[in-house]
Amino acid sequence: MSQLNFYVPEKIEKKIKEAAKKKKMSISSYVAELVKQTMDEKPKSLINSQLLSLGGAWQGEFAELERGAPQERED
C-alpha cells in the first residue's frame, strides 16, 4: 500500500481527528476510506459539470429526425 503525505489547515485536522474517533478508526484509515469513496463513485456534481461542459461544444448542423406518421391509440 502506498503512503501519501499532505497538509491541511488545523481546523480540518481537528475535524478529521474527531470524525475518525467517532468511527473508532485510525486517522489514516478514516482518510483512506474518504478518498476511496470519492474515487470509487464519481460525485454527481462532477458528472453534471462534465455534461454541462459539453454545452456549446457541437459544431455543424443537427441532423433532421425522420418522424413516422402518428399512430392511433387503442384504449
mmCIF file as gemmi writes it, N, C-alpha and C atoms, coordinates in Angstrom:
data_model
loop_
_atom_site.group_PDB
_atom_site.id
_atom_site.type_symbol
_atom_site.label_atom_id
_atom_site.label_alt_id
_atom_site.label_comp_id
_atom_site.label_asym_id
_atom_site.label_entity_id
_atom_site.label_seq_id
_atom_site.pdbx_PDB_ins_code
_atom_site.Cartn_x
_atom_site.Cartn_y
_atom_site.Cartn_z
_atom_site.occupancy
_atom_site.B_iso_or_equiv
_atom_site.pdbx_formal_charge
_atom_site.auth_seq_id
_atom_site.auth_asym_id
_atom_site.pdbx_PDB_model_num
ATOM 1 N N . MET Axp A 1 ? 0.845 -1.163 0 1 0 ? 1 A 1
ATOM 2 C CA . MET Axp A 1 ? 0 0 0 1 0 ? 1 A 1
ATOM 3 C C . MET Axp A 1 ? 0.897 1.235 0 1 0 ? 1 A 1
ATOM 4 N N . SER Axp A 2 ? 0.493 2.249 -0.756 1 0 ? 2 A 1
ATOM 5 C CA . SER Axp A 2 ? 1.268 3.487 -0.849 1 0 ? 2 A 1
ATOM 6 C C . SER Axp A 2 ? 1.013 4.388 0.346 1 0 ? 2 A 1
ATOM 7 N N . GLN Axp A 3 ? 1.941 5.267 0.574 1 0 ? 3 A 1
ATOM 8 C CA . GLN Axp A 3 ? 1.816 6.24 1.643 1 0 ? 3 A 1
ATOM 9 C C . GLN Axp A 3 ? 1.814 7.625 1.021 1 0 ? 3 A 1
ATOM 10 N N . LEU Axp A 4 ? 0.88 8.47 1.454 1 0 ? 4 A 1
ATOM 11 C CA . LEU Axp A 4 ? 0.789 9.84 0.964 1 0 ? 4 A 1
ATOM 12 C C . LEU Axp A 4 ? 0.931 10.797 2.137 1 0 ? 4 A 1
ATOM 13 N N . ASN Axp A 5 ? 1.541 11.915 1.884 1 0 ? 5 A 1
ATOM 14 C CA . ASN Axp A 5 ? 1.648 12.976 2.885 1 0 ? 5 A 1
ATOM 15 C C . ASN Axp A 5 ? 1.01 14.215 2.299 1 0 ? 5 A 1
ATOM 16 N N . PHE Axp A 6 ? 0.212 14.906 3.122 1 0 ? 6 A 1
ATOM 17 C CA . PHE Axp A 6 ? -0.407 16.136 2.661 1 0 ? 6 A 1
ATOM 18 C C . PHE Axp A 6 ? -0.64 17.053 3.85 1 0 ? 6 A 1
ATOM 19 N N . TYR Axp A 7 ? -0.889 18.307 3.551 1 0 ? 7 A 1
ATOM 20 C CA . TYR Axp A 7 ? -1.075 19.317 4.588 1 0 ? 7 A 1
ATOM 21 C C . TYR Axp A 7 ? -2.516 19.796 4.572 1 0 ? 7 A 1
ATOM 22 N N . VAL Axp A 8 ? -3.066 19.998 5.77 1 0 ? 8 A 1
ATOM 23 C CA . VAL Axp A 8 ? -4.405 20.551 5.907 1 0 ? 8 A 1
ATOM 24 C C . VAL Axp A 8 ? -4.366 21.627 6.995 1 0 ? 8 A 1
ATOM 25 N N . PRO Axp A 9 ? -5.275 22.583 6.926 1 0 ? 9 A 1
ATOM 26 C CA . PRO Axp A 9 ? -5.349 23.578 7.996 1 0 ? 9 A 1
ATOM 27 C C . PRO Axp A 9 ? -5.689 22.894 9.336 1 0 ? 9 A 1
ATOM 28 N N . GLU Axp A 10 ? -5.307 23.531 10.428 1 0 ? 10 A 1
ATOM 29 C CA . GLU Axp A 10 ? -5.518 22.944 11.75 1 0 ? 10 A 1
ATOM 30 C C . GLU Axp A 10 ? -6.996 22.65 12.027 1 0 ? 10 A 1
ATOM 31 N N . LYS Axp A 11 ? -7.896 23.501 11.534 1 0 ? 11 A 1
ATOM 32 C CA . LYS Axp A 11 ? -9.332 23.27 11.73 1 0 ? 11 A 1
ATOM 33 C C . LYS Axp A 11 ? -9.763 21.952 11.083 1 0 ? 11 A 1
ATOM 34 N N . ILE Axp A 12 ? -9.246 21.695 9.897 1 0 ? 12 A 1
ATOM 35 C CA . ILE Axp A 12 ? -9.586 20.461 9.185 1 0 ? 12 A 1
ATOM 36 C C . ILE Axp A 12 ? -8.982 19.263 9.907 1 0 ? 12 A 1
ATOM 37 N N . GLU Axp A 13 ? -7.758 19.409 10.369 1 0 ? 13 A 1
ATOM 38 C CA . GLU Axp A 13 ? -7.111 18.328 11.123 1 0 ? 13 A 1
ATOM 39 C C . GLU Axp A 13 ? -7.962 17.937 12.328 1 0 ? 13 A 1
ATOM 40 N N . LYS Axp A 14 ? -8.453 18.922 13.037 1 0 ? 14 A 1
ATOM 41 C CA . LYS Axp A 14 ? -9.267 18.67 14.228 1 0 ? 14 A 1
ATOM 42 C C . LYS Axp A 14 ? -10.544 17.918 13.845 1 0 ? 14 A 1
ATOM 43 N N . LYS Axp A 15 ? -11.19 18.353 12.768 1 0 ? 15 A 1
ATOM 44 C CA . LYS Axp A 15 ? -12.42 17.697 12.317 1 0 ? 15 A 1
ATOM 45 C C . LYS Axp A 15 ? -12.148 16.251 11.896 1 0 ? 15 A 1
ATOM 46 N N . ILE Axp A 16 ? -11.037 16.035 11.22 1 0 ? 16 A 1
ATOM 47 C CA . ILE Axp A 16 ? -10.68 14.675 10.785 1 0 ? 16 A 1
ATOM 48 C C . ILE Axp A 16 ? -10.452 13.783 11.999 1 0 ? 16 A 1
ATOM 49 N N . LYS Axp A 17 ? -9.712 14.289 12.969 1 0 ? 17 A 1
ATOM 50 C CA . LYS Axp A 17 ? -9.434 13.505 14.175 1 0 ? 17 A 1
ATOM 51 C C . LYS Axp A 17 ? -10.719 13.164 14.924 1 0 ? 17 A 1
ATOM 52 N N . GLU Axp A 18 ? -11.626 14.14 15.048 1 0 ? 18 A 1
ATOM 53 C CA . GLU Axp A 18 ? -12.891 13.908 15.742 1 0 ? 18 A 1
ATOM 54 C C . GLU Axp A 18 ? -13.742 12.88 15.005 1 0 ? 18 A 1
ATOM 55 N N . ALA Axp A 19 ? -13.817 13.009 13.695 1 0 ? 19 A 1
ATOM 56 C CA . ALA Axp A 19 ? -14.63 12.082 12.898 1 0 ? 19 A 1
ATOM 57 C C . ALA Axp A 19 ? -14.062 10.663 12.962 1 0 ? 19 A 1
ATOM 58 N N . ALA Axp A 20 ? -12.747 10.542 12.88 1 0 ? 20 A 1
ATOM 59 C CA . ALA Axp A 20 ? -12.109 9.221 12.955 1 0 ? 20 A 1
ATOM 60 C C . ALA Axp A 20 ? -12.364 8.593 14.323 1 0 ? 20 A 1
ATOM 61 N N . LYS Axp A 21 ? -12.277 9.401 15.364 1 0 ? 21 A 1
ATOM 62 C CA . LYS Axp A 21 ? -12.503 8.896 16.721 1 0 ? 21 A 1
ATOM 63 C C . LYS Axp A 21 ? -13.938 8.404 16.88 1 0 ? 21 A 1
ATOM 64 N N . LYS Axp A 22 ? -14.904 9.161 16.339 1 0 ? 22 A 1
ATOM 65 C CA . LYS Axp A 22 ? -16.315 8.757 16.413 1 0 ? 22 A 1
ATOM 66 C C . LYS Axp A 22 ? -16.55 7.412 15.729 1 0 ? 22 A 1
ATOM 67 N N . LYS Axp A 23 ? -15.834 7.178 14.651 1 0 ? 23 A 1
ATOM 68 C CA . LYS Axp A 23 ? -15.999 5.93 13.9 1 0 ? 23 A 1
ATOM 69 C C . LYS Axp A 23 ? -15.075 4.83 14.41 1 0 ? 23 A 1
ATOM 70 N N . LYS Axp A 24 ? -14.304 5.156 15.448 1 0 ? 24 A 1
ATOM 71 C CA . LYS Axp A 24 ? -13.355 4.205 16.032 1 0 ? 24 A 1
ATOM 72 C C . LYS Axp A 24 ? -12.366 3.689 14.982 1 0 ? 24 A 1
ATOM 73 N N . MET Axp A 25 ? -11.847 4.641 14.214 1 0 ? 25 A 1
ATOM 74 C CA . MET Axp A 25 ? -10.886 4.326 13.159 1 0 ? 25 A 1
ATOM 75 C C . MET Axp A 25 ? -9.623 5.143 13.395 1 0 ? 25 A 1
ATOM 76 N N . SER Axp A 26 ? -8.521 4.648 12.862 1 0 ? 26 A 1
ATOM 77 C CA . SER Axp A 26 ? -7.31 5.465 12.874 1 0 ? 26 A 1
ATOM 78 C C . SER Axp A 26 ? -7.515 6.61 11.882 1 0 ? 26 A 1
ATOM 79 N N . ILE Axp A 27 ? -6.764 7.662 12.056 1 0 ? 27 A 1
ATOM 80 C CA . ILE Axp A 27 ? -6.859 8.796 11.136 1 0 ? 27 A 1
ATOM 81 C C . ILE Axp A 27 ? -6.518 8.339 9.723 1 0 ? 27 A 1
ATOM 82 N N . SER Axp A 28 ? -5.491 7.534 9.599 1 0 ? 28 A 1
ATOM 83 C CA . SER Axp A 28 ? -5.069 7.032 8.296 1 0 ? 28 A 1
ATOM 84 C C . SER Axp A 28 ? -6.19 6.239 7.622 1 0 ? 28 A 1
ATOM 85 N N . SER Axp A 29 ? -6.805 5.329 8.375 1 0 ? 29 A 1
ATOM 86 C CA . SER Axp A 29 ? -7.891 4.506 7.818 1 0 ? 29 A 1
ATOM 87 C C . SER Axp A 29 ? -9.086 5.36 7.441 1 0 ? 29 A 1
ATOM 88 N N . TYR Axp A 30 ? -9.398 6.331 8.284 1 0 ? 30 A 1
ATOM 89 C CA . TYR Axp A 30 ? -10.542 7.204 8.023 1 0 ? 30 A 1
ATOM 90 C C . TYR Axp A 30 ? -10.337 8.008 6.737 1 0 ? 30 A 1
ATOM 91 N N . VAL Axp A 31 ? -9.171 8.639 6.615 1 0 ? 31 A 1
ATOM 92 C CA . VAL Axp A 31 ? -8.894 9.448 5.418 1 0 ? 31 A 1
ATOM 93 C C . VAL Axp A 31 ? -8.838 8.553 4.174 1 0 ? 31 A 1
ATOM 94 N N . ALA Axp A 32 ? -8.236 7.375 4.316 1 0 ? 32 A 1
ATOM 95 C CA . ALA Axp A 32 ? -8.166 6.445 3.181 1 0 ? 32 A 1
ATOM 96 C C . ALA Axp A 32 ? -9.569 6.051 2.727 1 0 ? 32 A 1
ATOM 97 N N . GLU Axp A 33 ? -10.475 5.832 3.67 1 0 ? 33 A 1
ATOM 98 C CA . GLU Axp A 33 ? -11.855 5.464 3.321 1 0 ? 33 A 1
ATOM 99 C C . GLU Axp A 33 ? -12.563 6.615 2.614 1 0 ? 33 A 1
ATOM 100 N N . LEU Axp A 34 ? -12.348 7.839 3.074 1 0 ? 34 A 1
ATOM 101 C CA . LEU Axp A 34 ? -12.943 9 2.403 1 0 ? 34 A 1
ATOM 102 C C . LEU Axp A 34 ? -12.45 9.12 0.96 1 0 ? 34 A 1
ATOM 103 N N . VAL Axp A 35 ? -11.159 8.94 0.785 1 0 ? 35 A 1
ATOM 104 C CA . VAL Axp A 35 ? -10.582 9.036 -0.556 1 0 ? 35 A 1
ATOM 105 C C . VAL Axp A 35 ? -11.119 7.911 -1.439 1 0 ? 35 A 1
ATOM 106 N N . LYS Axp A 36 ? -11.182 6.708 -0.897 1 0 ? 36 A 1
ATOM 107 C CA . LYS Axp A 36 ? -11.688 5.561 -1.668 1 0 ? 36 A 1
ATOM 108 C C . LYS Axp A 36 ? -13.122 5.804 -2.117 1 0 ? 36 A 1
ATOM 109 N N . GLN Axp A 37 ? -13.968 6.292 -1.213 1 0 ? 37 A 1
ATOM 110 C CA . GLN Axp A 37 ? -15.363 6.572 -1.57 1 0 ? 37 A 1
ATOM 111 C C . GLN Axp A 37 ? -15.436 7.609 -2.676 1 0 ? 37 A 1
ATOM 112 N N . THR Axp A 38 ? -14.604 8.624 -2.573 1 0 ? 38 A 1
ATOM 113 C CA . THR Axp A 38 ? -14.592 9.687 -3.571 1 0 ? 38 A 1
ATOM 114 C C . THR Axp A 38 ? -14.139 9.169 -4.935 1 0 ? 38 A 1
ATOM 115 N N . MET Axp A 39 ? -13.159 8.3 -4.934 1 0 ? 39 A 1
ATOM 116 C CA . MET Axp A 39 ? -12.611 7.805 -6.194 1 0 ? 39 A 1
ATOM 117 C C . MET Axp A 39 ? -13.49 6.709 -6.81 1 0 ? 39 A 1
ATOM 118 N N . ASP Axp A 40 ? -14.159 5.912 -5.974 1 0 ? 40 A 1
ATOM 119 C CA . ASP Axp A 40 ? -14.997 4.827 -6.478 1 0 ? 40 A 1
ATOM 120 C C . ASP Axp A 40 ? -16.293 5.334 -7.095 1 0 ? 40 A 1
ATOM 121 N N . GLU Axp A 41 ? -16.842 6.371 -6.523 1 0 ? 41 A 1
ATOM 122 C CA . GLU Axp A 41 ? -18.109 6.902 -7.004 1 0 ? 41 A 1
ATOM 123 C C . GLU Axp A 41 ? -17.886 8.324 -7.466 1 0 ? 41 A 1
ATOM 124 N N . LYS Axp A 42 ? -18.078 8.549 -8.759 1 0 ? 42 A 1
ATOM 125 C CA . LYS Axp A 42 ? -17.942 9.914 -9.247 1 0 ? 42 A 1
ATOM 126 C C . LYS Axp A 42 ? -19.059 10.745 -8.629 1 0 ? 42 A 1
ATOM 127 N N . PRO Axp A 43 ? -18.711 11.813 -7.987 1 0 ? 43 A 1
ATOM 128 C CA . PRO Axp A 43 ? -19.752 12.665 -7.426 1 0 ? 43 A 1
ATOM 129 C C . PRO Axp A 43 ? -20.669 13.192 -8.52 1 0 ? 43 A 1
ATOM 130 N N . LYS Axp A 44 ? -21.954 13.292 -8.211 1 0 ? 44 A 1
ATOM 131 C CA . LYS Axp A 44 ? -22.902 13.78 -9.206 1 0 ? 44 A 1
ATOM 132 C C . LYS Axp A 44 ? -22.523 15.152 -9.715 1 0 ? 44 A 1
ATOM 133 N N . SER Axp A 45 ? -21.98 15.986 -8.837 1 0 ? 45 A 1
ATOM 134 C CA . SER Axp A 45 ? -21.6 17.331 -9.276 1 0 ? 45 A 1
ATOM 135 C C . SER Axp A 45 ? -20.512 17.265 -10.34 1 0 ? 45 A 1
ATOM 136 N N . LEU Axp A 46 ? -19.594 16.3 -10.22 1 0 ? 46 A 1
ATOM 137 C CA . LEU Axp A 46 ? -18.542 16.155 -11.218 1 0 ? 46 A 1
ATOM 138 C C . LEU Axp A 46 ? -19.138 15.68 -12.538 1 0 ? 46 A 1
ATOM 139 N N . ILE Axp A 47 ? -20.034 14.697 -12.467 1 0 ? 47 A 1
ATOM 140 C CA . ILE Axp A 47 ? -20.688 14.198 -13.678 1 0 ? 47 A 1
ATOM 141 C C . ILE Axp A 47 ? -21.475 15.325 -14.331 1 0 ? 47 A 1
ATOM 142 N N . ASN Axp A 48 ? -22.237 16.072 -13.521 1 0 ? 48 A 1
ATOM 143 C CA . ASN Axp A 48 ? -23.024 17.175 -14.065 1 0 ? 48 A 1
ATOM 144 C C . ASN Axp A 48 ? -22.129 18.231 -14.705 1 0 ? 48 A 1
ATOM 145 N N . SER Axp A 49 ? -21.004 18.544 -14.072 1 0 ? 49 A 1
ATOM 146 C CA . SER Axp A 49 ? -20.124 19.554 -14.651 1 0 ? 49 A 1
ATOM 147 C C . SER Axp A 49 ? -19.519 19.055 -15.96 1 0 ? 49 A 1
ATOM 148 N N . GLN Axp A 50 ? -19.252 17.75 -16.045 1 0 ? 50 A 1
ATOM 149 C CA . GLN Axp A 50 ? -18.724 17.206 -17.296 1 0 ? 50 A 1
ATOM 150 C C . GLN Axp A 50 ? -19.779 17.292 -18.389 1 0 ? 50 A 1
ATOM 151 N N . LEU Axp A 51 ? -21.042 17.015 -18.036 1 0 ? 51 A 1
ATOM 152 C CA . LEU Axp A 51 ? -22.118 17.11 -19.019 1 0 ? 51 A 1
ATOM 153 C C . LEU Axp A 51 ? -22.327 18.56 -19.451 1 0 ? 51 A 1
ATOM 154 N N . LEU Axp A 52 ? -22.307 19.474 -18.476 1 0 ? 52 A 1
ATOM 155 C CA . LEU Axp A 52 ? -22.509 20.877 -18.8 1 0 ? 52 A 1
ATOM 156 C C . LEU Axp A 52 ? -21.387 21.43 -19.66 1 0 ? 52 A 1
ATOM 157 N N . SER Axp A 53 ? -20.188 20.888 -19.499 1 0 ? 53 A 1
ATOM 158 C CA . SER Axp A 53 ? -19.067 21.375 -20.296 1 0 ? 53 A 1
ATOM 159 C C . SER Axp A 53 ? -19.235 21.029 -21.767 1 0 ? 53 A 1
ATOM 160 N N . LEU Axp A 54 ? -20.111 20.072 -22.057 1 0 ? 54 A 1
ATOM 161 C CA . LEU Axp A 54 ? -20.369 19.718 -23.451 1 0 ? 54 A 1
ATOM 162 C C . LEU Axp A 54 ? -21.261 20.747 -24.132 1 0 ? 54 A 1
ATOM 163 N N . GLY Axp A 55 ? -21.999 21.508 -23.342 1 0 ? 55 A 1
ATOM 164 C CA . GLY Axp A 55 ? -22.895 22.511 -23.899 1 0 ? 55 A 1
ATOM 165 C C . GLY Axp A 55 ? -22.133 23.489 -24.774 1 0 ? 55 A 1
ATOM 166 N N . GLY Axp A 56 ? -22.643 23.711 -25.97 1 0 ? 56 A 1
ATOM 167 C CA . GLY Axp A 56 ? -21.988 24.633 -26.878 1 0 ? 56 A 1
ATOM 168 C C . GLY Axp A 56 ? -20.807 24.023 -27.612 1 0 ? 56 A 1
ATOM 169 N N . ALA Axp A 57 ? -20.542 22.737 -27.351 1 0 ? 57 A 1
ATOM 170 C CA . ALA Axp A 57 ? -19.39 22.104 -27.978 1 0 ? 57 A 1
ATOM 171 C C . ALA Axp A 57 ? -19.711 21.59 -29.382 1 0 ? 57 A 1
ATOM 172 N N . TRP Axp A 58 ? -20.993 21.46 -29.709 1 0 ? 58 A 1
ATOM 173 C CA . TRP Axp A 58 ? -21.38 20.912 -31.009 1 0 ? 58 A 1
ATOM 174 C C . TRP Axp A 58 ? -21.084 21.928 -32.1 1 0 ? 58 A 1
ATOM 175 N N . GLN Axp A 59 ? -20.475 21.467 -33.165 1 0 ? 59 A 1
ATOM 176 C CA . GLN Axp A 59 ? -20.221 22.319 -34.308 1 0 ? 59 A 1
ATOM 177 C C . GLN Axp A 59 ? -20.877 21.682 -35.516 1 0 ? 59 A 1
ATOM 178 N N . GLY Axp A 60 ? -21.474 22.484 -36.343 1 0 ? 60 A 1
ATOM 179 C CA . GLY Axp A 60 ? -22.129 21.954 -37.526 1 0 ? 60 A 1
ATOM 180 C C . GLY Axp A 60 ? -23.641 21.957 -37.35 1 0 ? 60 A 1
ATOM 181 N N . GLU Axp A 61 ? -24.304 21.345 -38.296 1 0 ? 61 A 1
ATOM 182 C CA . GLU Axp A 61 ? -25.761 21.299 -38.286 1 0 ? 61 A 1
ATOM 183 C C . GLU Axp A 61 ? -26.244 20.023 -37.607 1 0 ? 61 A 1
ATOM 184 N N . PHE Axp A 62 ? -27.408 20.123 -36.981 1 0 ? 62 A 1
ATOM 185 C CA . PHE Axp A 62 ? -28.023 18.933 -36.407 1 0 ? 62 A 1
ATOM 186 C C . PHE Axp A 62 ? -28.719 18.147 -37.505 1 0 ? 62 A 1
ATOM 187 N N . ALA Axp A 63 ? -28.653 16.859 -37.405 1 0 ? 63 A 1
ATOM 188 C CA . ALA Axp A 63 ? -29.314 16.003 -38.395 1 0 ? 63 A 1
ATOM 189 C C . ALA Axp A 63 ? -30.824 16.093 -38.206 1 0 ? 63 A 1
ATOM 190 N N . GLU Axp A 64 ? -31.544 16.058 -39.308 1 0 ? 64 A 1
ATOM 191 C CA . GLU Axp A 64 ? -33.003 16.055 -39.259 1 0 ? 64 A 1
ATOM 192 C C . GLU Axp A 64 ? -33.48 14.686 -38.814 1 0 ? 64 A 1
ATOM 193 N N . LEU Axp A 65 ? -34.467 14.672 -37.948 1 0 ? 65 A 1
ATOM 194 C CA . LEU Axp A 65 ? -35.041 13.406 -37.496 1 0 ? 65 A 1
ATOM 195 C C . LEU Axp A 65 ? -36.181 13.014 -38.417 1 0 ? 65 A 1
ATOM 196 N N . GLU Axp A 66 ? -36.218 11.753 -38.778 1 0 ? 66 A 1
ATOM 197 C CA . GLU Axp A 66 ? -37.332 11.261 -39.58 1 0 ? 66 A 1
ATOM 198 C C . GLU Axp A 66 ? -38.429 10.817 -38.637 1 0 ? 66 A 1
ATOM 199 N N . ARG Axp A 67 ? -39.578 11.416 -38.813 1 0 ? 67 A 1
ATOM 200 C CA . ARG Axp A 67 ? -40.697 11.072 -37.953 1 0 ? 67 A 1
ATOM 201 C C . ARG Axp A 67 ? -41.728 10.319 -38.773 1 0 ? 67 A 1
ATOM 202 N N . GLY Axp A 68 ? -42.165 9.212 -38.211 1 0 ? 68 A 1
ATOM 203 C CA . GLY Axp A 68 ? -43.21 8.44 -38.869 1 0 ? 68 A 1
ATOM 204 C C . GLY Axp A 68 ? -44.562 9.102 -38.66 1 0 ? 68 A 1
ATOM 205 N N . ALA Axp A 69 ? -45.554 8.589 -39.335 1 0 ? 69 A 1
ATOM 206 C CA . ALA Axp A 69 ? -46.902 9.119 -39.19 1 0 ? 69 A 1
ATOM 207 C C . ALA Axp A 69 ? -47.424 8.793 -37.789 1 0 ? 69 A 1
ATOM 208 N N . PRO Axp A 70 ? -48.228 9.676 -37.212 1 0 ? 70 A 1
ATOM 209 C CA . PRO Axp A 70 ? -48.784 9.394 -35.883 1 0 ? 70 A 1
ATOM 210 C C . PRO Axp A 70 ? -49.615 8.12 -35.908 1 0 ? 70 A 1
ATOM 211 N N . GLN Axp A 71 ? -49.595 7.401 -34.832 1 0 ? 71 A 1
ATOM 212 C CA . GLN Axp A 71 ? -50.351 6.154 -34.743 1 0 ? 71 A 1
ATOM 213 C C . GLN Axp A 71 ? -51.542 6.365 -33.809 1 0 ? 71 A 1
ATOM 214 N N . GLU Axp A 72 ? -52.637 5.681 -34.13 1 0 ? 72 A 1
ATOM 215 C CA . GLU Axp A 72 ? -53.838 5.729 -33.299 1 0 ? 72 A 1
ATOM 216 C C . GLU Axp A 72 ? -53.597 4.91 -32.036 1 0 ? 72 A 1
ATOM 217 N N . ARG Axp A 73 ? -54.096 5.409 -30.916 1 0 ? 73 A 1
ATOM 218 C CA . ARG Axp A 73 ? -54.021 4.666 -29.656 1 0 ? 73 A 1
ATOM 219 C C . ARG Axp A 73 ? -55.226 3.767 -29.517 1 0 ? 73 A 1
ATOM 220 N N . GLU Axp A 74 ? -54.982 2.593 -29.027 1 0 ? 74 A 1
ATOM 221 C CA . GLU Axp A 74 ? -56.079 1.684 -28.726 1 0 ? 74 A 1
ATOM 222 C C . GLU Axp A 74 ? -56.289 1.701 -27.219 1 0 ? 74 A 1
ATOM 223 N N . ASP Axp A 75 ? -57.437 2.188 -26.792 1 0 ? 75 A 1
ATOM 224 C CA . ASP Axp A 75 ? -57.712 2.263 -25.354 1 0 ? 75 A 1
ATOM 225 C C . ASP Axp A 75 ? -58.263 0.992 -24.804 1 0 ? 75 A 1
